[in-house]
Amino acid sequence: MKRRNLISPLVLLSGLFFVVFLVSCSKEGAQGPAGPAGTSGDSVFYSDWLDVSYKADTIHTSGGGIDTIGYYATINVPKLTLALLNTADVKVYINSQDATNPVVFSLPYYSATSGLYIQASTSVQTIDLYSNANVGTFLSNSGVKYQQYRYMIVPGNTHARKVDSVNWSDYAAVKAYLGLKD
């Protein structure tokens, strides 16, 4: 008894359906109704790159010593009101390099290889930072600043739109979307 090979007719039939599907799709057609008008709303607030100093978070041990358990810093943000806290998205970024060669990370930051973490929390007029290392701004021997911080406050006064979605954790995408200059 001779076996029939069914794979080739199935592939041929699948290809035929695919071609028919592509031909039946068309970009032409009647234009739909105009969408609702957007609101002018508030604009995004953002800071310059800021110098941030961390302080040691310490505890007293039972033997009378002092142990450092972490590091903390506070960024003053006068425009961060209770109303914005209830509606806005507050993002914090760190440039781990210098202004001429930026390497920007969104907070919270965690490195699986080194164990370094940096967390940010917000309250009225402040952003509090906490880390397991002193990741404050510092000057190199040549006078170049490293590890500066920037915050952005995106008011929540408009409904989300899929067309204008942006990955707020990707600093390069946010910078391009908002037209920010360093």
VMD Tcl script that builds the backbone (N, CA, C; Angstrom):
set m [mol new atoms 546]
animate dup $m
set s [atomselect $m all]
$s set {name element resname resid chain x y z} {
  {N N MET 1 A 0.829 -1.170 0.000}
  {CA C MET 1 A 0.000 0.000 0.000}
  {C C MET 1 A 0.884 1.247 0.000}
  {N N LYS 2 A 0.554 2.171 -0.867}
  {CA C LYS 2 A 1.349 3.366 -1.029}
  {C C LYS 2 A 0.863 4.444 -0.053}
  {N N ARG 3 A 1.832 5.077 0.657}
  {CA C ARG 3 A 1.488 6.156 1.587}
  {C C ARG 3 A 1.420 7.470 0.850}
  {N N ARG 4 A 0.446 8.240 1.209}
  {CA C ARG 4 A 0.318 9.567 0.609}
  {C C ARG 4 A 0.974 10.584 1.525}
  {N N ASN 5 A 1.655 11.507 0.961}
  {CA C ASN 5 A 2.308 12.557 1.723}
  {C C ASN 5 A 1.334 13.728 1.865}
  {N N LEU 6 A 0.801 13.929 3.086}
  {CA C LEU 6 A -0.196 14.979 3.314}
  {C C LEU 6 A 0.415 16.325 3.710}
  {N N ILE 7 A 1.690 16.352 4.009}
  {CA C ILE 7 A 2.305 17.603 4.466}
  {C C ILE 7 A 2.290 18.645 3.360}
  {N N SER 8 A 2.646 18.300 2.179}
  {CA C SER 8 A 2.707 19.275 1.128}
  {C C SER 8 A 1.365 19.872 0.764}
  {N N PRO 9 A 0.249 19.117 0.676}
  {CA C PRO 9 A -1.036 19.777 0.428}
  {C C PRO 9 A -1.450 20.696 1.571}
  {N N LEU 10 A -1.107 20.338 2.832}
  {CA C LEU 10 A -1.447 21.210 3.965}
  {C C LEU 10 A -0.661 22.511 3.919}
  {N N VAL 11 A 0.604 22.423 3.572}
  {CA C VAL 11 A 1.425 23.634 3.455}
  {C C VAL 11 A 0.877 24.505 2.340}
  {N N LEU 12 A 0.534 23.888 1.216}
  {CA C LEU 12 A -0.026 24.630 0.096}
  {C C LEU 12 A -1.342 25.301 0.471}
  {N N LEU 13 A -2.206 24.581 1.162}
  {CA C LEU 13 A -3.491 25.121 1.582}
  {C C LEU 13 A -3.306 26.263 2.594}
  {N N SER 14 A -2.392 26.103 3.526}
  {CA C SER 14 A -2.108 27.164 4.507}
  {C C SER 14 A -1.593 28.407 3.812}
  {N N GLY 15 A -0.700 28.222 2.860}
  {CA C GLY 15 A -0.177 29.369 2.111}
  {C C GLY 15 A -1.273 30.087 1.351}
  {N N LEU 16 A -2.195 29.331 0.772}
  {CA C LEU 16 A -3.312 29.910 0.037}
  {C C LEU 16 A -4.196 30.757 0.960}
  {N N PHE 17 A -4.528 30.204 2.138}
  {CA C PHE 17 A -5.331 30.974 3.104}
  {C C PHE 17 A -4.614 32.247 3.531}
  {N N PHE 18 A -3.300 32.177 3.722}
  {CA C PHE 18 A -2.514 33.343 4.133}
  {C C PHE 18 A -2.566 34.430 3.058}
  {N N VAL 19 A -2.397 34.042 1.809}
  {CA C VAL 19 A -2.444 35.008 0.707}
  {C C VAL 19 A -3.829 35.639 0.606}
  {N N VAL 20 A -4.885 34.836 0.718}
  {CA C VAL 20 A -6.249 35.369 0.664}
  {C C VAL 20 A -6.478 36.352 1.810}
  {N N PHE 21 A -5.977 36.020 2.979}
  {CA C PHE 21 A -6.121 36.906 4.140}
  {C C PHE 21 A -5.418 38.236 3.889}
  {N N LEU 22 A -4.194 38.210 3.367}
  {CA C LEU 22 A -3.462 39.449 3.100}
  {C C LEU 22 A -4.147 40.301 2.044}
  {N N VAL 23 A -4.659 39.659 1.015}
  {CA C VAL 23 A -5.315 40.401 -0.058}
  {C C VAL 23 A -6.615 41.029 0.442}
  {N N SER 24 A -7.306 40.341 1.350}
  {CA C SER 24 A -8.585 40.871 1.828}
  {C C SER 24 A -8.400 42.040 2.790}
  {N N CYS 25 A -7.220 42.169 3.385}
  {CA C CYS 25 A -6.964 43.299 4.286}
  {C C CYS 25 A -6.643 44.522 3.450}
  {N N SER 26 A -7.189 45.643 3.832}
  {CA C SER 26 A -6.958 46.863 3.084}
  {C C SER 26 A -6.841 48.023 4.055}
  {N N LYS 27 A -5.988 48.967 3.712}
  {CA C LYS 27 A -5.840 50.159 4.540}
  {C C LYS 27 A -6.806 51.253 4.112}
  {N N GLU 28 A -7.483 51.026 3.009}
  {CA C GLU 28 A -8.423 52.024 2.520}
  {C C GLU 28 A -9.788 51.821 3.157}
  {N N GLY 29 A -10.490 52.892 3.313}
  {CA C GLY 29 A -11.817 52.817 3.899}
  {C C GLY 29 A -12.228 54.186 4.388}
  {N N ALA 30 A -13.434 54.269 4.880}
  {CA C ALA 30 A -13.939 55.544 5.369}
  {C C ALA 30 A -13.200 55.941 6.641}
  {N N GLN 31 A -12.969 57.232 6.766}
  {CA C GLN 31 A -12.309 57.739 7.957}
  {C C GLN 31 A -13.301 57.734 9.107}
  {N N GLY 32 A -12.822 57.326 10.285}
  {CA C GLY 32 A -13.671 57.285 11.464}
  {C C GLY 32 A -13.888 58.664 12.043}
  {N N PRO 33 A -14.745 58.758 13.053}
  {CA C PRO 33 A -15.008 60.061 13.666}
  {C C PRO 33 A -13.781 60.563 14.417}
  {N N ALA 34 A -13.700 61.876 14.551}
  {CA C ALA 34 A -12.581 62.483 15.275}
  {C C ALA 34 A -12.667 62.111 16.747}
  {N N GLY 35 A -11.522 61.940 17.365}
  {CA C GLY 35 A -11.467 61.615 18.792}
  {C C GLY 35 A -11.738 62.843 19.636}
  {N N PRO 36 A -11.895 62.638 20.945}
  {CA C PRO 36 A -12.163 63.772 21.819}
  {C C PRO 36 A -10.952 64.685 21.920}
  {N N ALA 37 A -11.211 65.955 22.129}
  {CA C ALA 37 A -10.129 66.921 22.265}
  {C C ALA 37 A -9.361 66.651 23.552}
  {N N GLY 38 A -8.051 66.796 23.497}
  {CA C GLY 38 A -7.220 66.604 24.683}
  {C C GLY 38 A -7.288 67.812 25.597}
  {N N THR 39 A -6.865 67.621 26.819}
  {CA C THR 39 A -6.840 68.734 27.758}
  {C C THR 39 A -5.460 69.355 27.765}
  {N N SER 40 A -5.395 70.652 27.989}
  {CA C SER 40 A -4.092 71.311 28.027}
  {C C SER 40 A -3.349 70.907 29.291}
  {N N GLY 41 A -3.999 70.918 30.427}
  {CA C GLY 41 A -3.439 70.399 31.670}
  {C C GLY 41 A -2.116 71.011 32.067}
  {N N ASP 42 A -1.576 70.465 33.134}
  {CA C ASP 42 A -0.280 70.909 33.623}
  {C C ASP 42 A 0.813 70.191 32.848}
  {N N SER 43 A 1.958 70.839 32.772}
  {CA C SER 43 A 3.080 70.201 32.100}
  {C C SER 43 A 3.889 69.392 33.116}
  {N N VAL 44 A 4.804 68.611 32.599}
  {CA C VAL 44 A 5.671 67.800 33.440}
  {C C VAL 44 A 6.668 68.706 34.150}
  {N N PHE 45 A 6.851 68.483 35.439}
  {CA C PHE 45 A 7.869 69.204 36.194}
  {C C PHE 45 A 9.105 68.314 36.250}
  {N N TYR 46 A 10.267 68.888 36.012}
  {CA C TYR 46 A 11.488 68.103 36.170}
  {C C TYR 46 A 12.609 69.001 36.657}
  {N N SER 47 A 13.534 68.395 37.359}
  {CA C SER 47 A 14.641 69.138 37.931}
  {C C SER 47 A 15.842 69.115 36.997}
  {N N ASP 48 A 16.792 69.966 37.281}
  {CA C ASP 48 A 18.104 69.845 36.669}
  {C C ASP 48 A 18.755 68.608 37.282}
  {N N TRP 49 A 19.929 68.248 36.819}
  {CA C TRP 49 A 20.677 67.176 37.483}
  {C C TRP 49 A 21.173 67.737 38.800}
  {N N LEU 50 A 20.837 67.062 39.884}
  {CA C LEU 50 A 21.094 67.563 41.229}
  {C C LEU 50 A 22.244 66.830 41.908}
  {N N ASP 51 A 22.987 67.576 42.727}
  {CA C ASP 51 A 23.982 66.972 43.600}
  {C C ASP 51 A 23.256 66.499 44.853}
  {N N VAL 52 A 23.449 65.253 45.219}
  {CA C VAL 52 A 22.768 64.675 46.381}
  {C C VAL 52 A 23.814 64.066 47.300}
  {N N SER 53 A 23.738 64.428 48.583}
  {CA C SER 53 A 24.651 63.880 49.599}
  {C C SER 53 A 23.905 62.887 50.461}
  {N N TYR 54 A 24.498 61.724 50.654}
  {CA C TYR 54 A 23.924 60.692 51.510}
  {C C TYR 54 A 24.557 60.767 52.893}
  {N N LYS 55 A 23.786 60.372 53.890}
  {CA C LYS 55 A 24.268 60.275 55.274}
  {C C LYS 55 A 24.148 58.820 55.710}
  {N N ALA 56 A 25.014 58.429 56.624}
  {CA C ALA 56 A 24.991 57.055 57.124}
  {C C ALA 56 A 23.787 56.841 58.032}
  {N N ASP 57 A 23.115 55.729 57.856}
  {CA C ASP 57 A 22.028 55.297 58.741}
  {C C ASP 57 A 22.656 54.297 59.705}
  {N N THR 58 A 22.735 54.666 60.974}
  {CA C THR 58 A 23.490 53.860 61.937}
  {C C THR 58 A 22.605 53.360 63.081}
  {N N ILE 59 A 23.099 52.301 63.708}
  {CA C ILE 59 A 22.473 51.783 64.931}
  {C C ILE 59 A 23.572 51.576 65.969}
  {N N HIS 60 A 23.179 51.630 67.226}
  {CA C HIS 60 A 24.109 51.346 68.323}
  {C C HIS 60 A 24.021 49.864 68.656}
  {N N THR 61 A 25.158 49.230 68.715}
  {CA C THR 61 A 25.190 47.806 69.031}
  {C C THR 61 A 25.197 47.608 70.544}
  {N N SER 62 A 24.927 46.378 70.965}
  {CA C SER 62 A 24.893 46.088 72.400}
  {C C SER 62 A 26.268 46.239 73.034}
  {N N GLY 63 A 27.333 46.116 72.280}
  {CA C GLY 63 A 28.690 46.271 72.808}
  {C C GLY 63 A 29.149 47.714 72.854}
  {N N GLY 64 A 28.274 48.654 72.529}
  {CA C GLY 64 A 28.638 50.068 72.572}
  {C C GLY 64 A 29.156 50.611 71.255}
  {N N GLY 65 A 29.245 49.783 70.243}
  {CA C GLY 65 A 29.715 50.235 68.936}
  {C C GLY 65 A 28.582 50.808 68.097}
  {N N ILE 66 A 28.955 51.292 66.953}
  {CA C ILE 66 A 27.987 51.847 66.007}
  {C C ILE 66 A 28.172 51.135 64.684}
  {N N ASP 67 A 27.080 50.611 64.122}
  {CA C ASP 67 A 27.099 49.954 62.821}
  {C C ASP 67 A 26.311 50.785 61.809}
  {N N THR 68 A 26.849 50.858 60.611}
  {CA C THR 68 A 26.135 51.506 59.515}
  {C C THR 68 A 25.300 50.449 58.821}
  {N N ILE 69 A 23.996 50.689 58.740}
  {CA C ILE 69 A 23.094 49.708 58.123}
  {C C ILE 69 A 22.601 50.150 56.745}
  {N N GLY 70 A 22.920 51.370 56.346}
  {CA C GLY 70 A 22.505 51.891 55.046}
  {C C GLY 70 A 22.837 53.367 54.941}
  {N N TYR 71 A 22.346 53.984 53.880}
  {CA C TYR 71 A 22.593 55.408 53.644}
  {C C TYR 71 A 21.305 56.050 53.147}
  {N N TYR 72 A 21.076 57.304 53.538}
  {CA C TYR 72 A 19.848 57.988 53.141}
  {C C TYR 72 A 20.145 59.418 52.714}
  {N N ALA 73 A 19.234 59.951 51.911}
  {CA C ALA 73 A 19.339 61.331 51.433}
  {C C ALA 73 A 17.932 61.852 51.189}
  {N N THR 74 A 17.795 63.162 51.166}
  {CA C THR 74 A 16.509 63.808 50.904}
  {C C THR 74 A 16.693 64.854 49.823}
  {N N ILE 75 A 15.789 64.842 48.857}
  {CA C ILE 75 A 15.746 65.872 47.818}
  {C C ILE 75 A 14.517 66.729 48.101}
  {N N ASN 76 A 14.709 68.029 48.239}
  {CA C ASN 76 A 13.588 68.946 48.450}
  {C C ASN 76 A 12.924 69.246 47.115}
  {N N VAL 77 A 11.586 69.098 47.087}
  {CA C VAL 77 A 10.811 69.295 45.862}
  {C C VAL 77 A 9.620 70.187 46.211}
  {N N PRO 78 A 9.795 71.513 46.191}
  {CA C PRO 78 A 8.720 72.425 46.600}
  {C C PRO 78 A 7.414 72.244 45.829}
  {N N LYS 79 A 7.459 71.842 44.555}
  {CA C LYS 79 A 6.239 71.708 43.748}
  {C C LYS 79 A 5.487 70.402 44.008}
  {N N LEU 80 A 6.043 69.514 44.805}
  {CA C LEU 80 A 5.402 68.220 45.066}
  {C C LEU 80 A 4.372 68.396 46.185}
  {N N THR 81 A 3.143 68.667 45.786}
  {CA C THR 81 A 2.054 68.925 46.722}
  {C C THR 81 A 1.293 67.636 47.030}
  {N N LEU 82 A 0.413 67.712 48.000}
  {CA C LEU 82 A -0.440 66.573 48.332}
  {C C LEU 82 A -1.320 66.193 47.139}
  {N N ALA 83 A -1.833 67.199 46.435}
  {CA C ALA 83 A -2.669 66.923 45.261}
  {C C ALA 83 A -1.882 66.151 44.200}
  {N N LEU 84 A -0.626 66.525 43.962}
  {CA C LEU 84 A 0.191 65.801 42.988}
  {C C LEU 84 A 0.527 64.396 43.478}
  {N N LEU 85 A 0.790 64.257 44.764}
  {CA C LEU 85 A 1.067 62.924 45.298}
  {C C LEU 85 A -0.096 61.970 45.064}
  {N N ASN 86 A -1.307 62.508 45.119}
  {CA C ASN 86 A -2.496 61.680 44.941}
  {C C ASN 86 A -2.819 61.379 43.482}
  {N N THR 87 A -2.230 62.123 42.547}
  {CA C THR 87 A -2.605 61.937 41.147}
  {C C THR 87 A -1.430 61.753 40.194}
  {N N ALA 88 A -0.248 62.209 40.549}
  {CA C ALA 88 A 0.877 62.243 39.614}
  {C C ALA 88 A 1.761 61.004 39.728}
  {N N ASP 89 A 2.597 60.846 38.731}
  {CA C ASP 89 A 3.646 59.830 38.750}
  {C C ASP 89 A 4.955 60.562 39.000}
  {N N VAL 90 A 5.673 60.174 40.036}
  {CA C VAL 90 A 6.958 60.790 40.364}
  {C C VAL 90 A 8.049 59.786 40.023}
  {N N LYS 91 A 8.941 60.176 39.149}
  {CA C LYS 91 A 10.041 59.313 38.732}
  {C C LYS 91 A 11.357 59.948 39.150}
  {N N VAL 92 A 12.305 59.099 39.564}
  {CA C VAL 92 A 13.630 59.569 39.954}
  {C C VAL 92 A 14.658 58.776 39.154}
  {N N TYR 93 A 15.674 59.482 38.666}
  {CA C TYR 93 A 16.725 58.874 37.858}
  {C C TYR 93 A 18.088 59.223 38.451}
  {N N ILE 94 A 19.055 58.329 38.252}
  {CA C ILE 94 A 20.438 58.605 38.628}
  {C C ILE 94 A 21.298 58.476 37.385}
  {N N ASN 95 A 22.173 59.459 37.181}
  {CA C ASN 95 A 23.187 59.373 36.140}
  {C C ASN 95 A 24.436 58.858 36.844}
  {N N SER 96 A 24.754 57.594 36.644}
  {CA C SER 96 A 25.874 56.983 37.369}
  {C C SER 96 A 27.228 57.431 36.840}
  {N N GLN 97 A 27.240 58.101 35.691}
  {CA C GLN 97 A 28.487 58.614 35.128}
  {C C GLN 97 A 28.456 60.141 35.169}
  {N N ASP 98 A 29.174 60.785 34.266}
  {CA C ASP 98 A 29.202 62.246 34.250}
  {C C ASP 98 A 28.316 62.785 33.128}
  {N N ALA 99 A 28.182 64.112 33.074}
  {CA C ALA 99 A 27.266 64.747 32.118}
  {C C ALA 99 A 27.693 64.539 30.669}
  {N N THR 100 A 28.976 64.354 30.408}
  {CA C THR 100 A 29.437 64.170 29.035}
  {C C THR 100 A 29.300 62.726 28.555}
  {N N ASN 101 A 29.140 61.794 29.487}
  {CA C ASN 101 A 28.999 60.373 29.151}
  {C C ASN 101 A 27.932 59.757 30.047}
  {N N PRO 102 A 26.654 60.186 29.896}
  {CA C PRO 102 A 25.621 59.751 30.837}
  {C C PRO 102 A 25.263 58.271 30.711}
  {N N VAL 103 A 25.096 57.647 31.876}
  {CA C VAL 103 A 24.544 56.300 31.979}
  {C C VAL 103 A 23.448 56.422 33.027}
  {N N VAL 104 A 22.189 56.468 32.583}
  {CA C VAL 104 A 21.066 56.831 33.444}
  {C C VAL 104 A 20.233 55.600 33.781}
  {N N PHE 105 A 19.911 55.473 35.080}
  {CA C PHE 105 A 19.066 54.388 35.567}
  {C C PHE 105 A 17.848 54.977 36.260}
  {N N SER 106 A 16.741 54.284 36.149}
  {CA C SER 106 A 15.509 54.653 36.836}
  {C C SER 106 A 15.522 54.027 38.224}
  {N N LEU 107 A 15.001 54.751 39.206}
  {CA C LEU 107 A 14.873 54.199 40.560}
  {C C LEU 107 A 13.473 53.638 40.726}
  {N N PRO 108 A 13.273 52.567 41.436}
  {CA C PRO 108 A 14.278 51.877 42.234}
  {C C PRO 108 A 15.271 51.142 41.339}
  {N N TYR 109 A 16.500 51.034 41.839}
  {CA C TYR 109 A 17.572 50.366 41.119}
  {C C TYR 109 A 18.057 49.199 41.959}
  {N N TYR 110 A 18.302 48.071 41.296}
  {CA C TYR 110 A 18.876 46.919 41.971}
  {C C TYR 110 A 19.820 46.209 41.012}
  {N N SER 111 A 21.034 45.930 41.479}
  {CA C SER 111 A 22.008 45.184 40.682}
  {C C SER 111 A 22.146 43.796 41.277}
  {N N ALA 112 A 21.795 42.789 40.505}
  {CA C ALA 112 A 21.907 41.408 40.974}
  {C C ALA 112 A 23.365 40.997 41.143}
  {N N THR 113 A 24.264 41.583 40.359}
  {CA C THR 113 A 25.671 41.186 40.454}
  {C C THR 113 A 26.356 41.781 41.679}
  {N N SER 114 A 26.089 43.050 41.986}
  {CA C SER 114 A 26.756 43.685 43.126}
  {C C SER 114 A 25.899 43.719 44.386}
  {N N GLY 115 A 24.588 43.571 44.235}
  {CA C GLY 115 A 23.688 43.669 45.385}
  {C C GLY 115 A 23.322 45.102 45.727}
  {N N LEU 116 A 23.834 46.068 44.972}
  {CA C LEU 116 A 23.527 47.479 45.226}
  {C C LEU 116 A 22.062 47.750 44.950}
  {N N TYR 117 A 21.426 48.496 45.850}
  {CA C TYR 117 A 20.065 48.953 45.591}
  {C C TYR 117 A 19.926 50.402 46.000}
  {N N ILE 118 A 19.035 51.101 45.305}
  {CA C ILE 118 A 18.681 52.481 45.620}
  {C C ILE 118 A 17.165 52.555 45.516}
  {N N GLN 119 A 16.521 52.989 46.585}
  {CA C GLN 119 A 15.071 53.112 46.609}
  {C C GLN 119 A 14.683 54.580 46.749}
  {N N ALA 120 A 13.527 54.931 46.251}
  {CA C ALA 120 A 13.009 56.292 46.379}
  {C C ALA 120 A 11.585 56.217 46.912}
  {N N SER 121 A 11.270 57.106 47.837}
  {CA C SER 121 A 9.898 57.243 48.319}
  {C C SER 121 A 9.564 58.732 48.336}
  {N N THR 122 A 8.290 59.037 48.152}
  {CA C THR 122 A 7.880 60.435 48.049}
  {C C THR 122 A 6.906 60.809 49.150}
  {N N SER 123 A 6.990 62.051 49.542}
  {CA C SER 123 A 6.021 62.652 50.458}
  {C C SER 123 A 5.917 64.117 50.062}
  {N N VAL 124 A 5.064 64.859 50.741}
  {CA C VAL 124 A 4.848 66.257 50.373}
  {C C VAL 124 A 6.185 67.002 50.410}
  {N N GLN 125 A 6.568 67.568 49.295}
  {CA C GLN 125 A 7.749 68.399 49.073}
  {C C GLN 125 A 9.085 67.676 49.267}
  {N N THR 126 A 9.098 66.351 49.346}
  {CA C THR 126 A 10.372 65.646 49.484}
  {C C THR 126 A 10.378 64.316 48.736}
  {N N ILE 127 A 11.553 63.944 48.304}
  {CA C ILE 127 A 11.837 62.605 47.799}
  {C C ILE 127 A 12.943 62.065 48.685}
  {N N ASP 128 A 12.677 60.944 49.337}
  {CA C ASP 128 A 13.661 60.315 50.202}
  {C C ASP 128 A 14.307 59.162 49.469}
  {N N LEU 129 A 15.626 59.093 49.558}
  {CA C LEU 129 A 16.392 58.036 48.905}
  {C C LEU 129 A 17.030 57.169 49.977}
  {N N TYR 130 A 17.108 55.869 49.712}
  {CA C TYR 130 A 17.753 54.946 50.653}
  {C C TYR 130 A 18.541 53.921 49.853}
  {N N SER 131 A 19.744 53.626 50.328}
  {CA C SER 131 A 20.609 52.686 49.625}
  {C C SER 131 A 21.451 51.901 50.614}
  {N N ASN 132 A 22.017 50.805 50.159}
  {CA C ASN 132 A 22.928 50.038 50.985}
  {C C ASN 132 A 24.381 50.451 50.740}
  {N N ALA 133 A 24.595 51.533 49.980}
  {CA C ALA 133 A 25.925 52.088 49.741}
  {C C ALA 133 A 25.802 53.602 49.639}
  {N N ASN 134 A 26.911 54.289 49.847}
  {CA C ASN 134 A 26.908 55.734 49.699}
  {C C ASN 134 A 26.991 56.049 48.207}
  {N N VAL 135 A 25.854 56.348 47.605}
  {CA C VAL 135 A 25.777 56.626 46.174}
  {C C VAL 135 A 25.495 58.108 45.926}
  {N N GLY 136 A 26.055 58.945 46.775}
  {CA C GLY 136 A 25.892 60.376 46.621}
  {C C GLY 136 A 26.776 60.934 45.526}
  {N N THR 137 A 26.486 62.164 45.132}
  {CA C THR 137 A 27.267 62.856 44.112}
  {C C THR 137 A 28.682 63.076 44.628}
  {N N PHE 138 A 29.665 62.856 43.751}
  {CA C PHE 138 A 31.047 63.097 44.148}
  {C C PHE 138 A 31.835 63.653 42.975}
  {N N LEU 139 A 32.963 64.300 43.303}
  {CA C LEU 139 A 33.861 64.851 42.292}
  {C C LEU 139 A 35.051 63.922 42.121}
  {N N SER 140 A 35.409 63.662 40.878}
  {CA C SER 140 A 36.620 62.877 40.620}
  {C C SER 140 A 37.836 63.769 40.851}
  {N N ASN 141 A 39.013 63.192 40.786}
  {CA C ASN 141 A 40.245 63.976 40.956}
  {C C ASN 141 A 40.375 65.067 39.909}
  {N N SER 142 A 39.759 64.869 38.746}
  {CA C SER 142 A 39.811 65.882 37.687}
  {C C SER 142 A 38.672 66.898 37.788}
  {N N GLY 143 A 37.853 66.818 38.836}
  {CA C GLY 143 A 36.792 67.784 39.058}
  {C C GLY 143 A 35.492 67.483 38.348}
  {N N VAL 144 A 35.316 66.267 37.846}
  {CA C VAL 144 A 34.097 65.886 37.139}
  {C C VAL 144 A 33.105 65.281 38.134}
  {N N LYS 145 A 31.838 65.716 38.048}
  {CA C LYS 145 A 30.794 65.213 38.949}
  {C C LYS 145 A 30.238 63.889 38.446}
  {N N TYR 146 A 30.039 62.970 39.387}
  {CA C TYR 146 A 29.439 61.674 39.109}
  {C C TYR 146 A 28.249 61.472 40.040}
  {N N GLN 147 A 27.295 60.642 39.585}
  {CA C GLN 147 A 26.138 60.219 40.373}
  {C C GLN 147 A 25.219 61.381 40.761}
  {N N GLN 148 A 24.735 62.074 39.753}
  {CA C GLN 148 A 23.749 63.123 39.987}
  {C C GLN 148 A 22.349 62.550 39.779}
  {N N TYR 149 A 21.364 63.232 40.360}
  {CA C TYR 149 A 19.981 62.748 40.353}
  {C C TYR 149 A 19.072 63.766 39.684}
  {N N ARG 150 A 17.968 63.257 39.108}
  {CA C ARG 150 A 16.941 64.104 38.503}
  {C C ARG 150 A 15.585 63.489 38.817}
  {N N TYR 151 A 14.596 64.350 39.081}
  {CA C TYR 151 A 13.242 63.845 39.266}
  {C C TYR 151 A 12.329 64.448 38.216}
  {N N MET 152 A 11.235 63.725 37.941}
  {CA C MET 152 A 10.186 64.203 37.046}
  {C C MET 152 A 8.850 63.934 37.708}
  {N N ILE 153 A 7.972 64.908 37.638}
  {CA C ILE 153 A 6.620 64.762 38.163}
  {C C ILE 153 A 5.679 64.891 36.976}
  {N N VAL 154 A 4.962 63.812 36.693}
  {CA C VAL 154 A 4.035 63.768 35.562}
  {C C VAL 154 A 2.628 63.849 36.129}
  {N N PRO 155 A 1.982 65.019 36.032}
  {CA C PRO 155 A 0.634 65.160 36.589}
  {C C PRO 155 A -0.327 64.157 35.964}
  {N N GLY 156 A -1.223 63.656 36.782}
  {CA C GLY 156 A -2.203 62.663 36.319}
  {C C GLY 156 A -3.516 63.291 35.970}
  {N N ASN 157 A -3.499 64.345 35.149}
  {CA C ASN 157 A -4.727 65.067 34.845}
  {C C ASN 157 A -5.350 64.682 33.513}
  {N N THR 158 A -4.777 63.719 32.815}
  {CA C THR 158 A -5.354 63.293 31.552}
  {C C THR 158 A -5.554 61.788 31.577}
  {N N HIS 159 A -6.525 61.317 30.824}
  {CA C HIS 159 A -6.764 59.889 30.729}
  {C C HIS 159 A -5.659 59.248 29.910}
  {N N ALA 160 A -5.341 58.042 30.250}
  {CA C ALA 160 A -4.290 57.324 29.537}
  {C C ALA 160 A -4.691 57.113 28.087}
  {N N ARG 161 A -3.713 57.256 27.209}
  {CA C ARG 161 A -3.943 57.018 25.793}
  {C C ARG 161 A -2.874 56.051 25.315}
  {N N LYS 162 A -3.287 55.037 24.636}
  {CA C LYS 162 A -2.351 54.028 24.167}
  {C C LYS 162 A -1.384 54.598 23.130}
  {N N VAL 163 A -1.825 55.540 22.329}
  {CA C VAL 163 A -0.995 56.087 21.272}
  {C C VAL 163 A 0.239 56.768 21.832}
  {N N ASP 164 A 0.097 57.489 22.927}
  {CA C ASP 164 A 1.203 58.251 23.480}
  {C C ASP 164 A 1.881 57.532 24.645}
  {N N SER 165 A 1.822 56.223 24.700}
  {CA C SER 165 A 2.425 55.523 25.822}
  {C C SER 165 A 3.947 55.646 25.751}
  {N N VAL 166 A 4.563 55.738 26.912}
  {CA C VAL 166 A 6.020 55.836 27.006}
  {C C VAL 166 A 6.458 55.005 28.201}
  {N N ASN 167 A 7.588 54.378 28.095}
  {CA C ASN 167 A 8.146 53.597 29.193}
  {C C ASN 167 A 8.861 54.559 30.141}
  {N N TRP 168 A 8.218 54.928 31.223}
  {CA C TRP 168 A 8.756 55.926 32.152}
  {C C TRP 168 A 9.975 55.418 32.907}
  {N N SER 169 A 10.264 54.141 32.846}
  {CA C SER 169 A 11.471 53.604 33.479}
  {C C SER 169 A 12.678 53.700 32.557}
  {N N ASP 170 A 12.465 54.013 31.302}
  {CA C ASP 170 A 13.544 54.151 30.330}
  {C C ASP 170 A 13.827 55.640 30.141}
  {N N TYR 171 A 14.910 56.128 30.750}
  {CA C TYR 171 A 15.197 57.556 30.738}
  {C C TYR 171 A 15.339 58.093 29.313}
  {N N ALA 172 A 15.987 57.347 28.432}
  {CA C ALA 172 A 16.166 57.812 27.055}
  {C C ALA 172 A 14.811 57.995 26.365}
  {N N ALA 173 A 13.872 57.077 26.602}
  {CA C ALA 173 A 12.534 57.179 26.015}
  {C C ALA 173 A 11.781 58.382 26.582}
  {N N VAL 174 A 11.879 58.598 27.888}
  {CA C VAL 174 A 11.209 59.739 28.535}
  {C C VAL 174 A 11.800 61.047 28.021}
  {N N LYS 175 A 13.125 61.094 27.932}
  {CA C LYS 175 A 13.815 62.294 27.459}
  {C C LYS 175 A 13.373 62.639 26.046}
  {N N ALA 176 A 13.294 61.655 25.170}
  {CA C ALA 176 A 12.855 61.880 23.797}
  {C C ALA 176 A 11.390 62.284 23.747}
  {N N TYR 177 A 10.532 61.606 24.509}
  {CA C TYR 177 A 9.087 61.869 24.517}
  {C C TYR 177 A 8.789 63.299 24.969}
  {N N LEU 178 A 9.517 63.768 26.005}
  {CA C LEU 178 A 9.257 65.100 26.557}
  {C C LEU 178 A 10.135 66.185 25.947}
  {N N GLY 179 A 11.090 65.814 25.128}
  {CA C GLY 179 A 11.985 66.802 24.507}
  {C C GLY 179 A 12.907 67.452 25.530}
  {N N LEU 180 A 13.382 66.676 26.505}
  {CA C LEU 180 A 14.244 67.213 27.560}
  {C C LEU 180 A 15.661 67.413 27.066}
  {N N LYS 181 A 16.306 68.409 27.606}
  {CA C LYS 181 A 17.718 68.648 27.314}
  {C C LYS 181 A 18.496 68.429 28.607}
  {N N ASP 182 A 19.686 67.877 28.482}
  {CA C ASP 182 A 20.513 67.654 29.680}
  {C C ASP 182 A 21.200 68.921 30.112}
}
mol reanalyze $m
mol bondsrecalc $m
mol representation Tube
mol addrep $m
